[in-house]
């Protein structure tokens, strides 16, 4: 019997916006006490829950059905749950909601009363008092799955006690909403240019894990936020990437397919 921990399905989103000079991506700092990458800066995201795949989810979304979502992710079924999980985690961790009302417009939080109502919703969801999809239904919203462009597929290497099979998406930040960490799982939020984040990481100022670094590197030289989404749309094939840990001269390093030592 294998003792290898099976990776949990997960979804994460690189949320981008145009800044004064180039584009920025939203990053959140994980709680230092977290069991998984505590203290690291990550993109909003997390595990896919059973409720993300509930039968009621499909009537609360627009732009995709499960068959199409699954095809995009090269799955036989269940793809819609990754998209729903991505938007749920974005709301829970960053307070942003990519959802449209009956008027076809994104929900806006620039009205203080609306902002406070959704802040209350968020606290209830994070406190396990309410279900995310129940709030979407109550507010007569539809999750905008067309906002998400599938970008990458990474699997945690064999070894760590927690492993994730993660689908990476990209999306434009909504207007009239302000990102804010949840003061629980995440303890800081920051809009940062990818190249600046990478420079700070190499200077030892900003901790990041390998997939975060690689995905930032892949988009860092694009000219603006819309170009990031177009870059994702133009991908012909998205391969499953599962690095390996390799020990060389007593030091553990990460190797990718094609790297020296990959077959060892």
N, C-alpha and C positions, 0 to 999 in steps of 0.2 A: 504494500500500500504506500502511495506517495505521501510524503509529509509537506509537499510544496503547497503553500497557501494560494488558493485560487483568488485571482484579482476581482475586486468588486466593480461593477459597472459604475462609471462616473462621467460627469460632464462639466466643462469649464468654458468660460467665455473671455476672450480678449476684447474688452470694450474700448473703443477708440473714439477720439474727438480731435478736431483741429485746434491747435494752440497758436500762440503768437508767432512761433517759429517751428514749423513742422507739426506733426501730429503727436498726440499723447495717448498713453494707455493707462487704464485704471489698475492699480495694484493695491492689494490689501496685505497687511502684516498679520500673520497668524499669531494667536495667543502663545506666549512663551511657554505656557503649561500644556499646550496641545500635545496629544500623543503622536500626531503626525506632523512632521516638519515645523515644529514649534519655532516661532521667531522668524520664519522665512516670509518673504514677500511673494505673493501668489496672485493669480487671477481669480475672480469670484467663481466658485464652483464647489462641487461635492458629489457625494454618492447619489445614484438613482434609487429612489424609494419606490416601494410597492404602489403607493398612491399616485405616483407619476404615471404609472401604467394602468390606472383604473379605467373602467369602461366610460366613466363620466368625463374623462379628460378630453376626449376627441370633440365633444360638443362645446368645449370652452376654449378652443383654439381656432385660428384661421390661417389659411395658407398652405397647410399640409395635412394629409391623412397618414395613418400609420404605414400603409403600403409604400407610399412615396418616401416617407422619412426613413423607413427601413432600407429601401433600395439605395438611398444616398449613403447610408452607413454600412452597406454590404451585409445587411442582416436579413434573415427570413421574416422576422416580425419583431415588434417591440421597439422600433426606432423612435417612435413618437415620444416615448418616455424620456429619452435623452434630451430632446428639445425642451420638454416641459420641465425636467429637472434643472436644466441650465437657467431657465427664466425664474424658477422658484428660488434657486440658490442666489441669483443676482438680487432678488428682492430681499431674501433673508440676510445676506451678508453685506450688501451695499445699499439697500433701501431704494433700488431703482426697479421700475416696472414697465416692461415693454408690452403694453396691452392697450387695446383701443376700446373706446366706448361706442355707443349706438351712432354717434355722429361721425364715426370713422377716424377720429383724432386720438392721439395718445393721451392717456390720463395725465393731467397736469397737477403739479404740487406747488405752484406759485400762489395758490389761494391758501391762506393760513388754515382755514377750517378743513379743507381737503387734505392738506399736508398732515395735520394732526390726526385726522381720521385714519389715514393710511399708516401713520407712525404707530397708532394704536393697533391696527391690524398686524403690523410687522412684529410688534412686541408679543402679541398673542400667538402668532405662528412660531416665533423663536422660543416661546415658553411652552409650546406643545398644547396650547389651549384652543387653538383654531387650526383648521386645515387651509393651506394656501388656496387650493382649488375652490373651496367653499367661499372664500372671500372674493375670488374672481367672479364666481356666480352671483354672489350677493350684490356686488357692485355693477353687475350687468356688463362685464368686460369680456374681451376675447384676447387671449395671448397671441401676440404677433410672431408666429414662427418664421415668417418670411424675413424677419430682421436678422436671423441667424444664418451665417454662411459656414458650412462645415469646412474645417481647415486641417486638422491633424488628428492622429490616433496614436497614443502612447500608452504603453503598459509598464508598470513598475517592475524592475528586474526581480528575479527570484532572490530571496534573502531577507528583506525587511518583513517584520510581523504584519504590516499592513500593506496590501498591494491593491492598485487600482488599474482598471482598464478604462482609460479616459479618452473621451472624444472632445477635441478642442474646436470651438467655434469662434467666429469674429462677428462683431456687431457695432453699429454706430450708437453712441450715447444718446439717450433721449433728451430733448429740450425741456425746459421748465421742470427739471428734476435735479436734485443735488445728491451726489453720492455721499454716504456716511457709513463708516464701519459699525458693526453691531455691538461693540464693547464687550463681546463674549468670545466667540470663536476668532474674531478679528479685532485688533486693538489700534489700528491706524489705517488710514486710506491716503492714497497719493496718486495724482495724475502726473505721469512722468514720460518724457520722451524715451523711447527704447534705447537709443544709444547712450543717453545719460544714465539710465538704469544699469546698463552693462558696464559702463565706466565705474560707477559707484560699487558695483559688485566686485569688479577686479581690484578695486582699491580697498576691499574689505569692509565697505560701509553699508552694503545692502545684501543681505543673505538671500540667495535664490537656489532652487533645485535645478537639476540638469534639464528637464523638459522645458521649464520656464525660460531658461537661458537660451536654449536652442530655438524656441519659437520667437523670442524677441529678436534674436539674430536674423531670423528669416524675414522679418518685416521692417527691420530698423532703417533701411535705406530707401523705403518707399516715400513718395513726396507728400502725401496727405492721407487723411482718414479714408476717403472714398476709394483711394488706390489700394488700401488694405483689403477692402471687401472685394474689389475687382480681382485682385491677386488670388483670393480664395476661390472665386467663381471660375477662374481660368484653370484651376487644377484639374488635370485629366484623371488622375488616380491618386488616392490617398492610401498609403501603405501603413500597415500595422508596424509600429516601431517598438521593439522590446529590447533595450540594452542589456548588457551583462556586467556583473562585477568581476573584475580580474585583479588578482593579487600579484604584484611584481616587486620583488625585493622588499617584501614586507609591507608594501603600501597598496591600498585598495584604490583602483581606478575604474572608471566606467568606459566600456568599449561599445561601439556601434557596429552594426553589420558592415563588413568591408574593412574595418579597422584592423591593424596588426594585432594578433592575439585573439581575434574573434572566435576562431575554431578551437582554441585551447580548452 
